[in-house]
Amino acid sequence: MAEGFAFLLADNRTRLIHGVLKSLYLRPTDDDYHDYFQEACLLFAEAYCDFPQNIANHETDLMHFAYQKIRWRLLDQRKRATWQQSCCECSLDSPALSPTQKELLFLDPASNSPLAVTAKNDLFARLATLCTKKQRDYLLSVVVRHMTDSEIARYYHVSRQNVYQWKRGVIKKARKLL
């Protein structure tokens, strides 16, 4: 790894790292730019060690190899960070949440209390009105009949891909609803 770092720092090769970060639309003014820069340096050293050919004769190939490795890994990290952030943005102090929604966040989904049952039934009814016929069939099969995706595909004589499509549609509409 030390050889990889030495190779990176020689002859201004850190331009490769800056190029990768630029291709990912990261700017030096971004808060996490330096974190990604450090991560990219580690990935370069790793790529240097993993490169199968003689580096002295194939420096250009190494640079292409390292560029792709760094870009793909950082792209995955950014996607994961964005996904985690979008999933965790909800705050109980958020003015976007109504008092009813705040109350529903604390309900136990397995609870049979009248409030929980009413909330589940209300959500199911509102979601069913937004869905297409096939999506309603999927929703009914999952919620009422407790069927798996494969069982639904056999029951409706369609492919699992169609069932997954219905499922994605229901999920999108549920997210809009919530």
Secondary structure per residue as TSV (DSSP state, phi and psi in degrees):
chain	resnum	aa	ss	phi	psi
A	1	M	-	360.0	-37.8
A	2	A	H	-61.5	-37.8
A	3	E	H	-63.2	-38.5
A	4	G	H	-63.5	-42.3
A	5	F	H	-66.1	-42.0
A	6	A	H	-62.7	-41.8
A	7	F	H	-63.7	-41.0
A	8	L	H	-64.0	-42.4
A	9	L	H	-78.4	-16.7
A	10	A	G	-80.9	148.4
A	11	D	G	55.2	32.6
A	12	N	G	56.1	40.6
A	13	R	T	-78.4	-5.6
A	14	T	H	-66.7	-11.6
A	15	R	H	-59.2	-31.9
A	16	L	H	-60.0	-44.6
A	17	I	H	-63.0	-45.8
A	18	H	H	-62.5	-35.9
A	19	G	H	-65.0	-41.4
A	20	V	H	-62.9	-46.8
A	21	L	H	-63.4	-36.8
A	22	K	H	-66.4	-38.7
A	23	S	H	-66.1	-22.4
A	24	L	T	-94.6	11.3
A	25	Y	T	61.7	33.3
A	26	L	-	-97.7	133.9
A	27	R	-	-115.6	154.3
A	28	P	T	-58.6	-20.0
A	29	T	T	-82.6	-11.2
A	30	D	S	-69.4	147.3
A	31	D	T	-61.6	-37.6
A	32	D	T	-98.8	12.3
A	33	Y	H	-59.5	-47.5
A	34	H	H	-68.7	-32.5
A	35	D	H	-64.0	-45.3
A	36	Y	H	-67.0	-34.4
A	37	F	H	-62.6	-46.5
A	38	Q	H	-63.0	-42.5
A	39	E	H	-61.7	-41.2
A	40	A	H	-65.2	-37.1
A	41	C	H	-63.0	-41.9
A	42	L	H	-62.8	-41.0
A	43	L	H	-66.6	-34.8
A	44	F	H	-63.8	-45.3
A	45	A	H	-61.9	-38.0
A	46	E	H	-65.5	-42.7
A	47	A	H	-64.2	-37.9
A	48	Y	H	-59.5	-43.6
A	49	C	H	-70.4	-33.6
A	50	D	H	-83.0	-13.8
A	51	F	-	-64.3	125.0
A	52	P	-	-79.0	-16.3
A	53	Q	S	-103.8	174.2
A	54	N	-	-69.5	121.7
A	55	I	T	-70.3	-34.9
A	56	A	T	-61.1	-37.0
A	57	N	T	-89.4	-18.8
A	58	H	-	-130.0	46.7
A	59	E	H	-63.4	-40.0
A	60	T	H	-62.5	-42.3
A	61	D	H	-63.5	-39.1
A	62	L	H	-61.2	-43.4
A	63	M	H	-64.2	-39.8
A	64	H	H	-65.1	-44.2
A	65	F	H	-60.2	-47.7
A	66	A	H	-65.6	-41.4
A	67	Y	H	-57.3	-49.3
A	68	Q	H	-64.4	-43.8
A	69	K	H	-61.9	-46.1
A	70	I	H	-65.5	-45.4
A	71	R	H	-62.8	-46.6
A	72	W	H	-64.3	-43.8
A	73	R	H	-66.5	-43.4
A	74	L	H	-68.4	-35.5
A	75	L	H	-62.5	-43.1
A	76	D	H	-61.1	-42.8
A	77	Q	H	-63.6	-42.4
A	78	R	H	-65.7	-41.2
A	79	K	H	-61.9	-44.1
A	80	R	H	-63.1	-42.8
A	81	A	H	-65.2	-41.0
A	82	T	H	-64.9	-42.7
A	83	W	H	-63.5	-45.5
A	84	Q	H	-63.8	-39.3
A	85	Q	H	-66.6	-40.8
A	86	S	H	-68.8	-28.8
A	87	C	H	-80.1	-21.0
A	88	C	T	-111.4	17.0
A	89	E	-	-77.6	-15.5
A	90	C	-	-71.3	129.6
A	91	S	-	-128.3	144.4
A	92	L	T	-68.7	-18.8
A	93	D	T	-84.9	-4.8
A	94	S	-	-64.2	129.9
A	95	P	T	-70.4	-13.8
A	96	A	T	-72.3	-21.0
A	97	L	S	-87.9	128.8
A	98	S	-	-78.2	162.5
A	99	P	H	-57.8	-35.0
A	100	T	H	-65.3	-43.0
A	101	Q	H	-64.2	-39.2
A	102	K	H	-62.0	-40.5
A	103	E	H	-64.6	-39.4
A	104	L	H	-67.6	-26.8
A	105	L	H	-63.8	-27.6
A	106	F	T	-95.2	-0.3
A	107	L	S	-75.8	140.0
A	108	D	-	-80.3	120.1
A	109	P	T	-59.9	-27.0
A	110	A	T	-86.5	-4.3
A	111	S	-	-69.2	144.4
A	112	N	-	-107.1	20.5
A	113	S	-	-65.4	152.5
A	114	P	H	-56.2	-38.2
A	115	L	H	-66.1	-42.7
A	116	A	H	-65.8	-43.3
A	117	V	H	-63.3	-43.2
A	118	T	H	-63.2	-42.4
A	119	A	H	-63.7	-43.9
A	120	K	H	-64.2	-43.9
A	121	N	H	-64.5	-39.9
A	122	D	H	-64.8	-45.0
A	123	L	H	-61.6	-44.8
A	124	F	H	-60.6	-44.6
A	125	A	H	-66.0	-44.2
A	126	R	H	-66.4	-39.1
A	127	L	H	-67.5	-40.0
A	128	A	H	-63.4	-34.5
A	129	T	H	-70.3	-26.4
A	130	L	H	-83.1	-20.7
A	131	C	S	-85.9	156.8
A	132	T	-	-75.0	173.2
A	133	K	H	-59.3	-45.8
A	134	K	H	-64.7	-39.5
A	135	Q	H	-67.3	-36.6
A	136	R	H	-64.1	-40.7
A	137	D	H	-59.4	-43.7
A	138	Y	H	-61.9	-48.5
A	139	L	H	-58.9	-45.1
A	140	L	H	-62.8	-43.1
A	141	S	H	-63.9	-38.6
A	142	V	H	-77.5	-48.9
A	143	V	H	-77.2	-44.6
A	144	V	T	-89.9	-47.3
A	145	R	S	-89.4	-10.9
A	146	H	-	55.7	46.7
A	147	M	-	-94.1	152.2
A	148	T	-	-84.4	169.8
A	149	D	H	-61.6	-39.4
A	150	S	H	-65.7	-41.1
A	151	E	H	-64.7	-38.3
A	152	I	H	-64.2	-42.4
A	153	A	H	-60.8	-44.0
A	154	R	H	-66.3	-40.9
A	155	Y	H	-63.4	-42.8
A	156	Y	H	-94.7	2.7
A	157	H	T	56.4	49.8
A	158	V	-	-131.5	171.0
A	159	S	-	-78.8	160.9
A	160	R	H	-64.9	-30.1
A	161	Q	H	-60.9	-39.4
A	162	N	H	-63.2	-41.8
A	163	V	H	-63.2	-41.8
A	164	Y	H	-62.7	-36.1
A	165	Q	H	-64.3	-44.6
A	166	W	H	-61.1	-42.6
A	167	K	H	-61.0	-46.1
A	168	R	H	-60.7	-39.8
A	169	G	H	-63.0	-42.5
A	170	V	H	-64.6	-42.0
A	171	I	H	-63.8	-43.6
A	172	K	H	-59.7	-44.5
A	173	K	H	-69.4	-34.9
A	174	A	H	-66.5	-39.0
A	175	R	H	-64.9	-40.0
A	176	K	H	-64.0	-38.4
A	177	L	H	-68.4	-38.3
A	178	L	-	-89.4	360.0
